């Protein structure tokens, strides 16, 4: 398991420039945990303070209000991590993380991480860059939710999920309509209407668990 954690730590931006020896020492501190689909790995308001490295599977990071209305902040896969803010502050978790499929994480406690950081202080500079990126991301998310209409947000979500393959953009392991609706901040019925219209118009081709974007998506629906 340490080797599995090591290989995924090396993919994380603020750790990418560390030596193999340093990452091996950090990987040895990780404890492996398995989570079934739909399990909450951490919940908003929790006081836990560990770093989670996604070793396999996929997770959704989201926030909800008192009426249980949810907005998805991001979807993360293997080679990513979450919980950085909890390492650097005493505040409760600011979001919930849910397993979208069976997921395995390596968990490094705050004391273990901080002891490792003391021996590798150069990582602190990289962490500041991560925090700056998170602030920018969340600022852009607020702007998106307040200044863009539902269709514009749907288009942006589809493009962010897609990868370039030949002349097409392809979304593998397509999200459910419910997941996409939570990412965009609308009801599932609205997403269903948009996807149906785009498919009927020849903009999208759905093949099993894949969505292929065949041509530029229209600016308006």
C-alpha positions as CSV (number, residue, x, y, z in Angstrom):
1,X,0.0,0.0,0.0
2,X,2.8,2.6,0.7
3,X,3.9,2.3,-3.0
4,X,0.3,3.0,-4.1
5,X,0.1,6.0,-1.9
6,X,3.6,7.1,-3.1
7,X,2.6,7.0,-6.8
8,X,-0.5,9.1,-6.1
9,X,1.3,11.6,-3.9
10,X,3.7,12.2,-6.7
11,X,0.7,13.4,-8.9
12,X,-0.4,16.1,-6.4
13,X,0.8,19.5,-7.4
14,X,2.3,20.8,-4.1
15,X,4.2,17.6,-3.6
16,X,5.4,17.0,-7.2
17,X,8.9,18.5,-6.7
18,X,9.6,16.4,-3.6
19,X,12.3,13.7,-3.7
20,X,11.3,10.0,-3.8
21,X,12.8,9.6,-0.3
22,X,10.6,12.4,1.1
23,X,7.4,11.1,-0.5
24,X,8.2,7.6,0.7
25,X,8.4,8.8,4.3
26,X,5.0,10.6,3.9
27,X,3.4,7.6,2.2
28,X,4.4,5.4,5.1
29,X,2.2,7.4,7.4
30,X,-1.0,6.7,5.4
31,X,-3.7,4.4,6.5
32,X,-5.9,2.8,3.9
33,X,-9.7,3.1,4.0
34,X,-12.4,1.8,1.7
35,X,-15.7,3.6,1.1
36,X,-18.7,2.1,-0.8
37,X,-20.6,4.1,-3.4
38,X,-22.7,6.9,-1.8
39,X,-20.8,6.8,1.5
40,X,-19.9,10.2,3.1
41,X,-16.1,10.2,3.6
42,X,-16.3,13.4,5.5
43,X,-19.3,15.6,6.3
44,X,-19.6,19.4,6.4
45,X,-19.1,20.6,10.0
46,X,-16.9,17.6,11.0
47,X,-13.9,18.4,13.2
48,X,-11.7,15.8,11.6
49,X,-8.3,17.1,10.5
50,X,-6.6,14.6,8.2
51,X,-5.4,14.7,4.6
52,X,-7.1,12.3,2.2
53,X,-5.4,11.0,-1.0
54,X,-7.7,9.4,-3.5
55,X,-6.1,6.1,-4.6
56,X,-8.9,4.8,-6.7
57,X,-12.5,5.7,-7.4
58,X,-14.2,9.0,-7.7
59,X,-15.6,11.5,-5.1
60,X,-17.9,14.5,-5.2
61,X,-17.2,17.6,-3.0
62,X,-20.3,19.5,-2.3
63,X,-22.0,21.9,0.1
64,X,-25.7,22.0,1.2
65,X,-27.9,24.5,2.9
66,X,-30.4,24.0,5.8
67,X,-33.0,22.9,3.2
68,X,-30.7,20.2,1.9
69,X,-30.2,22.0,-1.4
70,X,-26.8,20.9,-2.7
71,X,-24.2,22.5,-5.0
72,X,-21.3,20.4,-6.2
73,X,-18.0,22.2,-6.0
74,X,-15.9,19.6,-7.8
75,X,-15.4,16.0,-8.7
76,X,-12.1,14.3,-7.9
77,X,-10.4,11.1,-9.1
78,X,-7.3,9.1,-8.3
79,X,-4.1,11.2,-7.9
80,X,-5.9,14.1,-6.1
81,X,-6.4,14.9,-2.5
82,X,-8.7,16.8,-0.2
83,X,-8.6,18.1,3.4
84,X,-5.7,20.5,2.9
85,X,-7.5,23.3,4.7
86,X,-8.2,21.1,7.7
87,X,-4.4,20.6,8.1
88,X,-3.8,24.3,8.3
89,X,-6.6,25.5,10.5
90,X,-8.8,24.5,13.5
91,X,-12.0,25.1,11.6
92,X,-14.6,22.4,10.9
93,X,-14.9,20.8,7.5
94,X,-16.3,23.3,5.0
95,X,-17.8,20.7,2.6
96,X,-19.0,17.1,2.4
97,X,-17.1,14.5,0.3
98,X,-19.2,11.6,-1.1
99,X,-17.9,8.5,-2.9
100,X,-19.5,8.5,-6.4
101,X,-18.3,4.9,-6.8
102,X,-16.3,2.4,-4.6
103,X,-13.4,4.5,-3.5
104,X,-10.1,3.8,-1.7
105,X,-8.2,6.6,0.2
106,X,-4.9,6.9,1.9
107,X,-5.5,9.0,5.1
108,X,-2.6,10.9,6.7
109,X,-3.3,12.4,10.2
110,X,-2.6,16.1,10.9
111,X,0.2,15.3,13.4
112,X,1.9,13.0,11.0
113,X,1.7,15.5,8.2
114,X,2.9,18.4,10.3
115,X,5.8,16.4,11.6
116,X,6.8,15.6,8.0
117,X,6.3,19.3,7.0
118,X,8.7,20.4,9.7
119,X,11.4,18.3,8.0
120,X,10.4,19.6,4.5
121,X,9.6,23.3,5.1
122,X,9.8,24.2,1.4
123,X,6.4,22.5,0.9
124,X,4.8,25.3,2.9
125,X,5.4,27.7,0.0
126,X,3.7,25.3,-2.4
127,X,0.8,25.0,0.0
128,X,0.3,28.8,-0.1
129,X,0.0,28.5,-3.8
130,X,-2.7,25.8,-3.4
131,X,-4.6,28.0,-1.0
132,X,-4.5,30.9,-3.5
133,X,-5.8,28.6,-6.2
134,X,-8.7,27.4,-4.0
135,X,-9.7,31.0,-3.2
136,X,-9.7,31.8,-6.9
137,X,-11.7,28.7,-7.7
138,X,-14.3,29.4,-5.1
139,X,-14.6,33.1,-6.2
140,X,-15.1,31.9,-9.8
141,X,-17.7,29.4,-8.6
142,X,-19.7,32.2,-6.8
143,X,-19.5,34.3,-9.9
144,X,-20.7,31.4,-12.0
145,X,-23.7,30.7,-9.8
146,X,-24.8,34.3,-9.5
147,X,-24.0,35.7,-12.9
148,X,-24.6,32.8,-15.4
149,X,-27.9,31.3,-16.3
150,X,-28.6,27.6,-15.9
151,X,-27.9,26.7,-19.5
152,X,-24.6,28.5,-19.5
153,X,-23.5,26.7,-16.4
154,X,-24.5,23.4,-17.9
155,X,-22.4,24.0,-21.0
156,X,-19.4,25.0,-18.8
157,X,-19.8,21.8,-16.7
158,X,-19.9,19.6,-19.8
159,X,-16.8,21.2,-21.3
160,X,-14.9,21.0,-18.0
161,X,-15.7,17.2,-17.8
162,X,-14.7,16.5,-21.4
163,X,-11.3,15.6,-22.8
164,X,-10.1,16.1,-26.4
165,X,-10.1,13.0,-28.6
166,X,-9.6,13.6,-32.3
167,X,-12.1,16.1,-33.5
168,X,-14.5,15.5,-30.6
169,X,-14.7,16.3,-26.9
170,X,-15.5,13.1,-24.9
171,X,-16.9,12.7,-21.4
172,X,-16.1,9.2,-20.1
173,X,-18.0,7.7,-17.1
174,X,-20.8,10.3,-17.7
175,X,-22.2,11.7,-14.6
176,X,-25.8,11.0,-13.7
177,X,-28.4,13.8,-14.3
178,X,-28.6,14.2,-10.6
179,X,-24.8,14.7,-10.2
180,X,-24.7,17.1,-13.1
181,X,-27.7,19.0,-11.7
182,X,-25.9,19.4,-8.4
183,X,-22.8,20.6,-10.2
184,X,-24.8,23.3,-12.0
185,X,-27.1,24.2,-9.1
186,X,-30.5,23.3,-10.8
187,X,-33.1,20.6,-10.7
188,X,-32.6,17.3,-12.4
189,X,-35.6,18.0,-14.7
190,X,-33.8,21.1,-16.1
191,X,-30.6,19.1,-16.9
192,X,-32.7,16.4,-18.6
193,X,-34.3,19.1,-20.8
194,X,-31.0,20.5,-21.8
195,X,-29.4,17.1,-22.5
196,X,-32.4,16.0,-24.5
197,X,-32.4,19.2,-26.6
198,X,-28.6,19.1,-27.3
199,X,-28.9,15.4,-28.2
200,X,-31.8,16.0,-30.5
201,X,-29.9,18.9,-32.1
202,X,-26.9,16.6,-32.9
203,X,-24.6,18.4,-30.5
204,X,-24.3,15.4,-28.1
205,X,-24.1,11.7,-28.8
206,X,-24.6,9.4,-25.8
207,X,-23.1,6.0,-26.1
208,X,-23.4,3.9,-23.0
209,X,-21.4,5.7,-20.3
210,X,-19.9,8.1,-22.8
211,X,-21.0,11.5,-24.0
212,X,-19.4,12.8,-27.2
213,X,-19.6,16.5,-28.0
214,X,-19.8,16.5,-31.8
215,X,-19.9,20.2,-32.4
216,X,-19.7,23.5,-30.6
217,X,-22.5,23.8,-28.1
218,X,-24.9,26.7,-28.9
219,X,-24.6,29.9,-26.8
220,X,-28.3,29.8,-26.0
221,X,-30.9,27.1,-25.5
